[in-house]
């Protein structure tokens, strides 16, 4: 499996996790420590997810604990997916070090946006930026899945009154579709 396919697969795993009870448990856990990420990697993920969904009039990805979602998705992923993600994360950190002399987490918001805008693939990405673009596509999808599966994302951001997400899908109730 190549890195790009591994990252796509990880994004699918994250989408499934967003709908699971496991993610609900991880969000509520007191004294949480990452299962996969090192503290430095976790800090980078916190900064990346917050740059993707920043706090505005509603809380952002950091307050929604999306870094925990990412770590949980990585814990449930295969080795190839996990390695591809960690390589992409290392690419972002190294690129920030080279350009700004600091990690992504330590970079200014303007520096963060500058890098992320450049690697947000619009079809014209430079070959040297492709590893970052593949990674960014994945973490962006994971951030969105994680954020909008939280009370912050659903209720505060989207204004869900409890009707958007059903605790259980009952299936179609039309008589002609039964059987």
CNS distance restraints for C-alpha pairs under 8 A (distance, minus, plus):
assign (resid   1 and name CA) (resid   5 and name CA) 6.23 0.50 0.50
assign (resid   1 and name CA) (resid   6 and name CA) 6.27 0.50 0.50
assign (resid   1 and name CA) (resid  80 and name CA) 7.29 0.50 0.50
assign (resid   2 and name CA) (resid   6 and name CA) 6.15 0.50 0.50
assign (resid   3 and name CA) (resid   7 and name CA) 6.17 0.50 0.50
assign (resid   3 and name CA) (resid  80 and name CA) 7.67 0.50 0.50
assign (resid   3 and name CA) (resid  81 and name CA) 7.61 0.50 0.50
assign (resid   3 and name CA) (resid  84 and name CA) 5.33 0.50 0.50
assign (resid   4 and name CA) (resid   8 and name CA) 6.30 0.50 0.50
assign (resid   4 and name CA) (resid  84 and name CA) 7.80 0.50 0.50
assign (resid   4 and name CA) (resid 134 and name CA) 6.20 0.50 0.50
assign (resid   5 and name CA) (resid   9 and name CA) 6.12 0.50 0.50
assign (resid   6 and name CA) (resid  10 and name CA) 6.21 0.50 0.50
assign (resid   6 and name CA) (resid  80 and name CA) 6.04 0.50 0.50
assign (resid   6 and name CA) (resid  81 and name CA) 4.53 0.50 0.50
assign (resid   6 and name CA) (resid  84 and name CA) 6.29 0.50 0.50
assign (resid   7 and name CA) (resid  11 and name CA) 6.33 0.50 0.50
assign (resid   7 and name CA) (resid  81 and name CA) 5.75 0.50 0.50
assign (resid   7 and name CA) (resid  84 and name CA) 6.18 0.50 0.50
assign (resid   7 and name CA) (resid  85 and name CA) 6.42 0.50 0.50
assign (resid   7 and name CA) (resid 134 and name CA) 7.20 0.50 0.50
assign (resid   7 and name CA) (resid 135 and name CA) 6.90 0.50 0.50
assign (resid   7 and name CA) (resid 138 and name CA) 5.99 0.50 0.50
assign (resid   8 and name CA) (resid  12 and name CA) 6.56 0.50 0.50
assign (resid   8 and name CA) (resid 138 and name CA) 6.62 0.50 0.50
assign (resid   9 and name CA) (resid  13 and name CA) 6.35 0.50 0.50
assign (resid   9 and name CA) (resid  81 and name CA) 6.87 0.50 0.50
assign (resid  10 and name CA) (resid  14 and name CA) 6.18 0.50 0.50
assign (resid  10 and name CA) (resid  73 and name CA) 7.49 0.50 0.50
assign (resid  10 and name CA) (resid  74 and name CA) 7.62 0.50 0.50
assign (resid  10 and name CA) (resid  77 and name CA) 6.50 0.50 0.50
assign (resid  10 and name CA) (resid  81 and name CA) 5.62 0.50 0.50
assign (resid  10 and name CA) (resid  82 and name CA) 7.70 0.50 0.50
assign (resid  10 and name CA) (resid 138 and name CA) 7.40 0.50 0.50
assign (resid  11 and name CA) (resid  15 and name CA) 6.34 0.50 0.50
assign (resid  11 and name CA) (resid 138 and name CA) 5.61 0.50 0.50
assign (resid  11 and name CA) (resid 139 and name CA) 7.72 0.50 0.50
assign (resid  11 and name CA) (resid 141 and name CA) 6.26 0.50 0.50
assign (resid  11 and name CA) (resid 142 and name CA) 5.98 0.50 0.50
assign (resid  12 and name CA) (resid  16 and name CA) 6.45 0.50 0.50
assign (resid  13 and name CA) (resid  17 and name CA) 6.25 0.50 0.50
assign (resid  13 and name CA) (resid  73 and name CA) 6.55 0.50 0.50
assign (resid  13 and name CA) (resid  76 and name CA) 7.84 0.50 0.50
assign (resid  13 and name CA) (resid  77 and name CA) 6.88 0.50 0.50
assign (resid  14 and name CA) (resid  18 and name CA) 6.24 0.50 0.50
assign (resid  14 and name CA) (resid  69 and name CA) 7.92 0.50 0.50
assign (resid  14 and name CA) (resid  70 and name CA) 7.46 0.50 0.50
assign (resid  14 and name CA) (resid  73 and name CA) 5.31 0.50 0.50
assign (resid  14 and name CA) (resid 142 and name CA) 5.77 0.50 0.50
assign (resid  14 and name CA) (resid 145 and name CA) 6.91 0.50 0.50
assign (resid  14 and name CA) (resid 146 and name CA) 7.70 0.50 0.50
assign (resid  15 and name CA) (resid  19 and name CA) 7.04 0.50 0.50
assign (resid  15 and name CA) (resid 142 and name CA) 7.11 0.50 0.50
assign (resid  15 and name CA) (resid 145 and name CA) 5.74 0.50 0.50
assign (resid  15 and name CA) (resid 146 and name CA) 7.94 0.50 0.50
assign (resid  16 and name CA) (resid  20 and name CA) 6.69 0.50 0.50
assign (resid  17 and name CA) (resid  22 and name CA) 7.20 0.50 0.50
assign (resid  17 and name CA) (resid  23 and name CA) 6.29 0.50 0.50
assign (resid  17 and name CA) (resid  73 and name CA) 6.59 0.50 0.50
assign (resid  18 and name CA) (resid  23 and name CA) 6.33 0.50 0.50
assign (resid  18 and name CA) (resid  69 and name CA) 7.90 0.50 0.50
assign (resid  18 and name CA) (resid 145 and name CA) 5.90 0.50 0.50
assign (resid  18 and name CA) (resid 146 and name CA) 5.77 0.50 0.50
assign (resid  18 and name CA) (resid 149 and name CA) 5.74 0.50 0.50
assign (resid  19 and name CA) (resid  23 and name CA) 7.71 0.50 0.50
assign (resid  19 and name CA) (resid 149 and name CA) 7.21 0.50 0.50
assign (resid  20 and name CA) (resid  24 and name CA) 7.25 0.50 0.50
assign (resid  21 and name CA) (resid  25 and name CA) 6.48 0.50 0.50
assign (resid  22 and name CA) (resid  26 and name CA) 6.35 0.50 0.50
assign (resid  23 and name CA) (resid  27 and name CA) 6.21 0.50 0.50
assign (resid  23 and name CA) (resid  69 and name CA) 6.49 0.50 0.50
assign (resid  23 and name CA) (resid  72 and name CA) 7.36 0.50 0.50
assign (resid  24 and name CA) (resid  28 and name CA) 6.60 0.50 0.50
assign (resid  25 and name CA) (resid  29 and name CA) 6.28 0.50 0.50
assign (resid  26 and name CA) (resid  32 and name CA) 7.82 0.50 0.50
assign (resid  26 and name CA) (resid  68 and name CA) 6.84 0.50 0.50
assign (resid  26 and name CA) (resid  69 and name CA) 7.55 0.50 0.50
assign (resid  26 and name CA) (resid  72 and name CA) 7.65 0.50 0.50
assign (resid  27 and name CA) (resid  65 and name CA) 6.63 0.50 0.50
assign (resid  27 and name CA) (resid  68 and name CA) 6.80 0.50 0.50
assign (resid  27 and name CA) (resid  69 and name CA) 7.62 0.50 0.50
assign (resid  34 and name CA) (resid  38 and name CA) 6.99 0.50 0.50
assign (resid  34 and name CA) (resid  39 and name CA) 7.62 0.50 0.50
assign (resid  34 and name CA) (resid  42 and name CA) 7.41 0.50 0.50
assign (resid  34 and name CA) (resid  68 and name CA) 7.09 0.50 0.50
assign (resid  34 and name CA) (resid  71 and name CA) 6.17 0.50 0.50
assign (resid  34 and name CA) (resid  72 and name CA) 7.99 0.50 0.50
assign (resid  35 and name CA) (resid  71 and name CA) 6.52 0.50 0.50
assign (resid  35 and name CA) (resid  72 and name CA) 7.21 0.50 0.50
assign (resid  35 and name CA) (resid  75 and name CA) 6.37 0.50 0.50
assign (resid  36 and name CA) (resid  71 and name CA) 6.00 0.50 0.50
assign (resid  36 and name CA) (resid  72 and name CA) 7.95 0.50 0.50
assign (resid  36 and name CA) (resid  74 and name CA) 6.64 0.50 0.50
assign (resid  36 and name CA) (resid  75 and name CA) 5.95 0.50 0.50
assign (resid  37 and name CA) (resid  41 and name CA) 5.46 0.50 0.50
assign (resid  37 and name CA) (resid  42 and name CA) 5.56 0.50 0.50
assign (resid  37 and name CA) (resid  71 and name CA) 6.37 0.50 0.50
assign (resid  38 and name CA) (resid  42 and name CA) 6.00 0.50 0.50
assign (resid  39 and name CA) (resid  43 and name CA) 6.20 0.50 0.50
assign (resid  40 and name CA) (resid  44 and name CA) 6.41 0.50 0.50
assign (resid  41 and name CA) (resid  45 and name CA) 6.23 0.50 0.50
assign (resid  41 and name CA) (resid  89 and name CA) 7.58 0.50 0.50
assign (resid  42 and name CA) (resid  46 and name CA) 6.11 0.50 0.50
assign (resid  42 and name CA) (resid  67 and name CA) 6.70 0.50 0.50
assign (resid  43 and name CA) (resid  47 and name CA) 6.26 0.50 0.50
assign (resid  43 and name CA) (resid 105 and name CA) 6.24 0.50 0.50
assign (resid  44 and name CA) (resid  48 and name CA) 6.06 0.50 0.50
assign (resid  44 and name CA) (resid  89 and name CA) 7.79 0.50 0.50
assign (resid  44 and name CA) (resid  93 and name CA) 7.64 0.50 0.50
assign (resid  44 and name CA) (resid 103 and name CA) 7.51 0.50 0.50
assign (resid  44 and name CA) (resid 104 and name CA) 6.03 0.50 0.50
assign (resid  44 and name CA) (resid 105 and name CA) 5.12 0.50 0.50
assign (resid  45 and name CA) (resid  49 and name CA) 5.95 0.50 0.50
assign (resid  45 and name CA) (resid  67 and name CA) 5.83 0.50 0.50
assign (resid  45 and name CA) (resid  70 and name CA) 7.91 0.50 0.50
assign (resid  45 and name CA) (resid  89 and name CA) 8.00 0.50 0.50
assign (resid  46 and name CA) (resid  50 and name CA) 6.08 0.50 0.50
assign (resid  46 and name CA) (resid  61 and name CA) 7.69 0.50 0.50
assign (resid  46 and name CA) (resid  62 and name CA) 5.92 0.50 0.50
assign (resid  46 and name CA) (resid  66 and name CA) 7.38 0.50 0.50
assign (resid  46 and name CA) (resid  67 and name CA) 5.38 0.50 0.50
assign (resid  46 and name CA) (resid 105 and name CA) 7.72 0.50 0.50
assign (resid  47 and name CA) (resid  51 and name CA) 6.08 0.50 0.50
assign (resid  47 and name CA) (resid  62 and name CA) 7.72 0.50 0.50
assign (resid  47 and name CA) (resid 104 and name CA) 6.91 0.50 0.50
assign (resid  47 and name CA) (resid 105 and name CA) 5.07 0.50 0.50
assign (resid  48 and name CA) (resid  52 and name CA) 6.33 0.50 0.50
assign (resid  48 and name CA) (resid 104 and name CA) 7.46 0.50 0.50
assign (resid  48 and name CA) (resid 105 and name CA) 7.53 0.50 0.50
assign (resid  49 and name CA) (resid  53 and name CA) 6.18 0.50 0.50
assign (resid  49 and name CA) (resid  54 and name CA) 7.79 0.50 0.50
assign (resid  49 and name CA) (resid  61 and name CA) 5.67 0.50 0.50
assign (resid  49 and name CA) (resid  62 and name CA) 6.93 0.50 0.50
assign (resid  49 and name CA) (resid  66 and name CA) 6.90 0.50 0.50
assign (resid  49 and name CA) (resid  67 and name CA) 7.16 0.50 0.50
assign (resid  49 and name CA) (resid 139 and name CA) 7.50 0.50 0.50
assign (resid  49 and name CA) (resid 140 and name CA) 7.40 0.50 0.50
assign (resid  49 and name CA) (resid 143 and name CA) 5.81 0.50 0.50
assign (resid  50 and name CA) (resid  54 and name CA) 4.68 0.50 0.50
assign (resid  50 and name CA) (resid  55 and name CA) 7.31 0.50 0.50
assign (resid  50 and name CA) (resid  60 and name CA) 6.03 0.50 0.50
assign (resid  50 and name CA) (resid  61 and name CA) 4.90 0.50 0.50
assign (resid  50 and name CA) (resid  62 and name CA) 5.46 0.50 0.50
assign (resid  51 and name CA) (resid 109 and name CA) 7.54 0.50 0.50
assign (resid  51 and name CA) (resid 112 and name CA) 7.19 0.50 0.50
assign (resid  51 and name CA) (resid 113 and name CA) 7.17 0.50 0.50
assign (resid  52 and name CA) (resid  61 and name CA) 7.74 0.50 0.50
assign (resid  52 and name CA) (resid 140 and name CA) 6.68 0.50 0.50
assign (resid  52 and name CA) (resid 143 and name CA) 7.36 0.50 0.50
assign (resid  53 and name CA) (resid  60 and name CA) 5.35 0.50 0.50
assign (resid  53 and name CA) (resid  61 and name CA) 5.43 0.50 0.50
assign (resid  53 and name CA) (resid 143 and name CA) 7.66 0.50 0.50
assign (resid  53 and name CA) (resid 144 and name CA) 7.93 0.50 0.50
assign (resid  54 and name CA) (resid  59 and name CA) 7.34 0.50 0.50
assign (resid  54 and name CA) (resid  60 and name CA) 4.50 0.50 0.50
assign (resid  54 and name CA) (resid  61 and name CA) 6.35 0.50 0.50
assign (resid  54 and name CA) (resid  62 and name CA) 7.87 0.50 0.50
assign (resid  55 and name CA) (resid  59 and name CA) 4.49 0.50 0.50
assign (resid  55 and name CA) (resid  60 and name CA) 3.81 0.50 0.50
assign (resid  55 and name CA) (resid  61 and name CA) 7.29 0.50 0.50
assign (resid  56 and name CA) (resid  60 and name CA) 6.96 0.50 0.50
assign (resid  58 and name CA) (resid 152 and name CA) 7.77 0.50 0.50
assign (resid  58 and name CA) (resid 156 and name CA) 6.48 0.50 0.50
assign (resid  58 and name CA) (resid 157 and name CA) 6.17 0.50 0.50
assign (resid  59 and name CA) (resid  63 and name CA) 5.80 0.50 0.50
assign (resid  59 and name CA) (resid  64 and name CA) 7.20 0.50 0.50
assign (resid  59 and name CA) (resid 152 and name CA) 6.80 0.50 0.50
assign (resid  60 and name CA) (resid  64 and name CA) 6.43 0.50 0.50
assign (resid  61 and name CA) (resid  65 and name CA) 6.21 0.50 0.50
assign (resid  61 and name CA) (resid  66 and name CA) 5.42 0.50 0.50
assign (resid  61 and name CA) (resid  67 and name CA) 7.90 0.50 0.50
assign (resid  61 and name CA) (resid 143 and name CA) 7.23 0.50 0.50
assign (resid  61 and name CA) (resid 147 and name CA) 5.99 0.50 0.50
assign (resid  62 and name CA) (resid  66 and name CA) 6.20 0.50 0.50
assign (resid  62 and name CA) (resid  67 and name CA) 7.20 0.50 0.50
assign (resid  64 and name CA) (resid 147 and name CA) 6.18 0.50 0.50
assign (resid  64 and name CA) (resid 150 and name CA) 6.57 0.50 0.50
assign (resid  64 and name CA) (resid 151 and name CA) 7.97 0.50 0.50
assign (resid  64 and name CA) (resid 152 and name CA) 6.11 0.50 0.50
assign (resid  64 and name CA) (resid 153 and name CA) 7.49 0.50 0.50
assign (resid  65 and name CA) (resid  69 and name CA) 7.05 0.50 0.50
assign (resid  65 and name CA) (resid 147 and name CA) 7.98 0.50 0.50
assign (resid  66 and name CA) (resid  70 and name CA) 6.34 0.50 0.50
assign (resid  66 and name CA) (resid 143 and name CA) 6.28 0.50 0.50
assign (resid  66 and name CA) (resid 146 and name CA) 5.52 0.50 0.50
assign (resid  66 and name CA) (resid 147 and name CA) 5.98 0.50 0.50
assign (resid  67 and name CA) (resid  71 and name CA) 6.21 0.50 0.50
assign (resid  68 and name CA) (resid  72 and name CA) 6.04 0.50 0.50
assign (resid  69 and name CA) (resid  73 and name CA) 6.12 0.50 0.50
assign (resid  69 and name CA) (resid 142 and name CA) 7.91 0.50 0.50
assign (resid  69 and name CA) (resid 146 and name CA) 5.75 0.50 0.50
assign (resid  70 and name CA) (resid  74 and name CA) 6.21 0.50 0.50
assign (resid  70 and name CA) (resid 142 and name CA) 6.56 0.50 0.50
assign (resid  70 and name CA) (resid 143 and name CA) 7.53 0.50 0.50
assign (resid  70 and name CA) (resid 146 and name CA) 7.57 0.50 0.50
assign (resid  71 and name CA) (resid  75 and name CA) 6.14 0.50 0.50
assign (resid  72 and name CA) (resid  76 and name CA) 6.38 0.50 0.50
assign (resid  73 and name CA) (resid  77 and name CA) 6.13 0.50 0.50
assign (resid  74 and name CA) (resid  78 and name CA) 7.88 0.50 0.50
assign (resid  74 and name CA) (resid  81 and name CA) 7.64 0.50 0.50
assign (resid  74 and name CA) (resid  82 and name CA) 5.56 0.50 0.50
assign (resid  75 and name CA) (resid  82 and name CA) 7.84 0.50 0.50
assign (resid  77 and name CA) (resid  81 and name CA) 6.04 0.50 0.50
assign (resid  77 and name CA) (resid  82 and name CA) 6.13 0.50 0.50
assign (resid  78 and name CA) (resid  82 and name CA) 6.19 0.50 0.50
assign (resid  79 and name CA) (resid  83 and name CA) 5.94 0.50 0.50
assign (resid  80 and name CA) (resid  84 and name CA) 6.08 0.50 0.50
assign (resid  81 and name CA) (resid  85 and name CA) 6.21 0.50 0.50
assign (resid  82 and name CA) (resid  86 and name CA) 6.19 0.50 0.50
assign (resid  83 and name CA) (resid  87 and name CA) 6.01 0.50 0.50
assign (resid  84 and name CA) (resid  88 and name CA) 6.19 0.50 0.50
assign (resid  85 and name CA) (resid  89 and name CA) 6.15 0.50 0.50
assign (resid  85 and name CA) (resid 135 and name CA) 6.51 0.50 0.50
assign (resid  86 and name CA) (resid  90 and name CA) 6.06 0.50 0.50
assign (resid  87 and name CA) (resid  91 and name CA) 6.12 0.50 0.50
assign (resid  88 and name CA) (resid  92 and name CA) 6.40 0.50 0.50
assign (resid  88 and name CA) (resid 131 and name CA) 6.35 0.50 0.50
assign (resid  88 and name CA) (resid 132 and name CA) 6.02 0.50 0.50
assign (resid  88 and name CA) (resid 134 and name CA) 7.67 0.50 0.50
assign (resid  88 and name CA) (resid 135 and name CA) 5.00 0.50 0.50
assign (resid  88 and name CA) (resid 136 and name CA) 7.93 0.50 0.50
assign (resid  89 and name CA) (resid  93 and name CA) 6.32 0.50 0.50
assign (resid  89 and name CA) (resid 135 and name CA) 7.15 0.50 0.50
assign (resid  90 and name CA) (resid  94 and name CA) 5.99 0.50 0.50
assign (resid  91 and name CA) (resid  95 and name CA) 6.00 0.50 0.50
assign (resid  91 and name CA) (resid 131 and name CA) 7.26 0.50 0.50
assign (resid  91 and name CA) (resid 132 and name CA) 6.37 0.50 0.50
assign (resid  92 and name CA) (resid  96 and name CA) 6.15 0.50 0.50
assign (resid  92 and name CA) (resid 104 and name CA) 7.13 0.50 0.50
assign (resid  92 and name CA) (resid 132 and name CA) 6.32 0.50 0.50
assign (resid  93 and name CA) (resid  97 and name CA) 6.19 0.50 0.50
assign (resid  93 and name CA) (resid 103 and name CA) 5.28 0.50 0.50
assign (resid  93 and name CA) (resid 104 and name CA) 5.70 0.50 0.50
assign (resid  94 and name CA) (resid  98 and name CA) 6.11 0.50 0.50
assign (resid  94 and name CA) (resid 103 and name CA) 7.45 0.50 0.50
assign (resid  95 and name CA) (resid  99 and name CA) 6.06 0.50 0.50
assign (resid  96 and name CA) (resid 100 and name CA) 5.39 0.50 0.50
assign (resid  96 and name CA) (resid 101 and name CA) 6.62 0.50 0.50
assign (resid  96 and name CA) (resid 102 and name CA) 5.98 0.50 0.50
assign (resid  96 and name CA) (resid 103 and name CA) 5.54 0.50 0.50
assign (resid  96 and name CA) (resid 104 and name CA) 5.69 0.50 0.50
assign (resid  96 and name CA) (resid 107 and name CA) 7.53 0.50 0.50
assign (resid  96 and name CA) (resid 115 and name CA) 7.74 0.50 0.50
assign (resid  97 and name CA) (resid 101 and name CA) 4.30 0.50 0.50
assign (resid  97 and name CA) (resid 102 and name CA) 4.52 0.50 0.50
assign (resid  97 and name CA) (resid 103 and name CA) 5.54 0.50 0.50
assign (resid  97 and name CA) (resid 104 and name CA) 7.81 0.50 0.50
assign (resid  98 and name CA) (resid 102 and name CA) 7.83 0.50 0.50
assign (resid 100 and name CA) (resid 107 and name CA) 7.04 0.50 0.50
assign (resid 100 and name CA) (resid 111 and name CA) 7.47 0.50 0.50
assign (resid 102 and name CA) (resid 106 and name CA) 5.89 0.50 0.50
assign (resid 102 and name CA) (resid 107 and name CA) 6.08 0.50 0.50
assign (resid 103 and name CA) (resid 107 and name CA) 6.13 0.50 0.50
assign (resid 104 and name CA) (resid 112 and name CA) 6.48 0.50 0.50
assign (resid 107 and name CA) (resid 111 and name CA) 5.88 0.50 0.50
assign (resid 107 and name CA) (resid 112 and name CA) 6.16 0.50 0.50
assign (resid 108 and name CA) (resid 112 and name CA) 6.21 0.50 0.50
assign (resid 109 and name CA) (resid 113 and name CA) 6.10 0.50 0.50
assign (resid 110 and name CA) (resid 114 and name CA) 6.07 0.50 0.50
assign (resid 111 and name CA) (resid 115 and name CA) 6.34 0.50 0.50
assign (resid 112 and name CA) (resid 116 and name CA) 6.18 0.50 0.50
assign (resid 113 and name CA) (resid 117 and name CA) 5.77 0.50 0.50
assign (resid 114 and name CA) (resid 118 and name CA) 6.34 0.50 0.50
assign (resid 115 and name CA) (resid 119 and name CA) 6.44 0.50 0.50
assign (resid 116 and name CA) (resid 120 and name CA) 5.93 0.50 0.50
assign (resid 116 and name CA) (resid 136 and name CA) 7.57 0.50 0.50
assign (resid 118 and name CA) (resid 125 and name CA) 7.77 0.50 0.50
assign (resid 119 and name CA) (resid 125 and name CA) 6.89 0.50 0.50
assign (resid 119 and name CA) (resid 129 and name CA) 6.18 0.50 0.50
assign (resid 119 and name CA) (resid 130 and name CA) 7.39 0.50 0.50
assign (resid 119 and name CA) (resid 132 and name CA) 5.91 0.50 0.50
assign (resid 119 and name CA) (resid 133 and name CA) 4.64 0.50 0.50
assign (resid 119 and name CA) (resid 136 and name CA) 6.98 0.50 0.50
assign (resid 120 and name CA) (resid 133 and name CA) 5.80 0.50 0.50
assign (resid 120 and name CA) (resid 136 and name CA) 6.73 0.50 0.50
assign (resid 120 and name CA) (resid 137 and name CA) 7.20 0.50 0.50
assign (resid 121 and name CA) (resid 125 and name CA) 5.62 0.50 0.50
assign (resid 121 and name CA) (resid 133 and name CA) 5.62 0.50 0.50
assign (resid 121 and name CA) (resid 137 and name CA) 7.81 0.50 0.50
assign (resid 125 and name CA) (resid 129 and name CA) 6.37 0.50 0.50
assign (resid 125 and name CA) (resid 130 and name CA) 6.47 0.50 0.50
assign (resid 125 and name CA) (resid 133 and name CA) 7.63 0.50 0.50
assign (resid 126 and name CA) (resid 130 and name CA) 6.52 0.50 0.50
assign (resid 129 and name CA) (resid 133 and name CA) 6.20 0.50 0.50
assign (resid 130 and name CA) (resid 134 and name CA) 6.09 0.50 0.50
assign (resid 131 and name CA) (resid 135 and name CA) 6.27 0.50 0.50
assign (resid 132 and name CA) (resid 136 and name CA) 5.92 0.50 0.50
assign (resid 133 and name CA) (resid 137 and name CA) 6.13 0.50 0.50
assign (resid 134 and name CA) (resid 138 and name CA) 6.56 0.50 0.50
assign (resid 135 and name CA) (resid 139 and name CA) 6.24 0.50 0.50
assign (resid 136 and name CA) (resid 140 and name CA) 5.80 0.50 0.50
assign (resid 137 and name CA) (resid 141 and name CA) 6.30 0.50 0.50
assign (resid 138 and name CA) (resid 142 and name CA) 6.20 0.50 0.50
assign (resid 139 and name CA) (resid 143 and name CA) 5.90 0.50 0.50
assign (resid 140 and name CA) (resid 144 and name CA) 6.25 0.50 0.50
assign (resid 141 and name CA) (resid 145 and name CA) 6.14 0.50 0.50
assign (resid 142 and name CA) (resid 146 and name CA) 5.95 0.50 0.50
assign (resid 143 and name CA) (resid 147 and name CA) 5.83 0.50 0.50
assign (resid 144 and name CA) (resid 148 and name CA) 5.98 0.50 0.50
assign (resid 145 and name CA) (resid 149 and name CA) 6.28 0.50 0.50
assign (resid 146 and name CA) (resid 150 and name CA) 6.89 0.50 0.50
assign (resid 147 and name CA) (resid 152 and name CA) 7.36 0.50 0.50
assign (resid 147 and name CA) (resid 153 and name CA) 5.27 0.50 0.50
assign (resid 148 and name CA) (resid 152 and name CA) 7.53 0.50 0.50
assign (resid 148 and name CA) (resid 153 and name CA) 4.27 0.50 0.50
assign (resid 148 and name CA) (resid 154 and name CA) 5.43 0.50 0.50
assign (resid 149 and name CA) (resid 153 and name CA) 6.43 0.50 0.50
assign (resid 149 and name CA) (resid 154 and name CA) 6.46 0.50 0.50
assign (resid 150 and name CA) (resid 154 and name CA) 5.99 0.50 0.50
assign (resid 151 and name CA) (resid 155 and name CA) 5.30 0.50 0.50
assign (resid 151 and name CA) (resid 156 and name CA) 6.90 0.50 0.50
assign (resid 152 and name CA) (resid 156 and name CA) 4.94 0.50 0.50
assign (resid 152 and name CA) (resid 157 and name CA) 6.27 0.50 0.50
assign (resid 153 and name CA) (resid 157 and name CA) 4.92 0.50 0.50
assign (resid 153 and name CA) (resid 158 and name CA) 6.34 0.50 0.50
assign (resid 154 and name CA) (resid 158 and name CA) 5.09 0.50 0.50
assign (resid 154 and name CA) (resid 159 and name CA) 6.33 0.50 0.50
assign (resid 154 and name CA) (resid 160 and name CA) 5.43 0.50 0.50
assign (resid 155 and name CA) (resid 159 and name CA) 4.49 0.50 0.50
assign (resid 155 and name CA) (resid 160 and name CA) 4.49 0.50 0.50
assign (resid 155 and name CA) (resid 161 and name CA) 6.61 0.50 0.50
assign (resid 155 and name CA) (resid 162 and name CA) 7.91 0.50 0.50
assign (resid 156 and name CA) (resid 160 and name CA) 7.53 0.50 0.50
assign (resid 160 and name CA) (resid 164 and name CA) 6.01 0.50 0.50
assign (resid 162 and name CA) (resid 166 and name CA) 7.65 0.50 0.50
assign (resid 172 and name CA) (resid 177 and name CA) 6.76 0.50 0.50
assign (resid 172 and name CA) (resid 178 and name CA) 7.65 0.50 0.50
assign (resid 173 and name CA) (resid 177 and name CA) 7.28 0.50 0.50
assign (resid 173 and name CA) (resid 178 and name CA) 7.35 0.50 0.50
assign (resid 174 and name CA) (resid 178 and name CA) 6.87 0.50 0.50
